[in-house]
Amino acid sequence: MADLNGDQAERVVKEIAAAGEAAHAMVVDVADPESAQAVADTTAGMYGGHIVRL
């Protein structure tokens, strides 16, 4: 779960976990290309797959 508001992301992750699923909270500012790229890189590292470049 990526959101500009880290607290909101954490709340959503808790809801997802309560439903029996796995999730990870990350803070992202999509207006900042470096922030968006960091989320893409972290996600690729966590779940495998291709490296995403934005």
C-alpha positions as CSV (number, residue, x, y, z in Angstrom):
1,M,0.0,0.0,0.0
2,A,1.6,3.2,-1.1
3,D,0.3,6.6,0.0
4,L,1.6,10.1,0.7
5,N,0.1,9.7,4.2
6,G,2.1,7.0,6.0
7,D,-0.4,6.7,8.8
8,Q,-3.2,6.1,6.3
9,A,-1.1,3.5,4.5
10,E,-0.5,1.7,7.8
11,R,-4.3,1.7,8.6
12,V,-5.1,0.1,5.2
13,V,-2.4,-2.5,5.7
14,K,-3.9,-3.4,9.1
15,E,-7.3,-3.8,7.4
16,I,-5.8,-6.0,4.7
17,A,-4.0,-8.1,7.3
18,A,-7.3,-8.5,9.3
19,A,-8.8,-10.0,6.1
20,G,-6.0,-12.6,6.1
21,E,-3.9,-11.1,3.3
22,A,-0.3,-9.7,3.3
23,A,0.5,-6.1,2.6
24,H,3.3,-3.6,3.1
25,A,3.0,0.1,3.7
26,M,5.2,2.6,1.9
27,V,5.2,6.4,1.7
28,V,5.2,7.8,-1.8
29,D,4.9,11.2,-3.4
30,V,4.0,10.5,-6.9
31,A,4.8,14.1,-7.9
32,D,8.5,13.2,-7.0
33,P,10.0,10.8,-9.6
34,E,12.6,9.6,-7.1
35,S,10.0,8.8,-4.6
36,A,7.9,6.9,-7.1
37,Q,10.9,5.0,-8.4
38,A,11.9,4.0,-4.8
39,V,8.4,2.4,-4.4
40,A,8.8,0.6,-7.7
41,D,12.2,-0.7,-6.8
42,T,11.1,-1.7,-3.3
43,T,8.1,-3.5,-4.7
44,A,10.2,-5.3,-7.3
45,G,12.7,-6.3,-4.6
46,M,10.0,-7.7,-2.3
47,Y,7.9,-9.5,-4.9
48,G,10.4,-10.3,-7.6
49,G,9.8,-9.6,-11.2
50,H,11.0,-7.0,-13.5
51,I,12.7,-3.8,-12.5
52,V,10.3,-1.0,-13.2
53,R,11.6,2.4,-14.3
54,L,9.3,5.4,-14.2
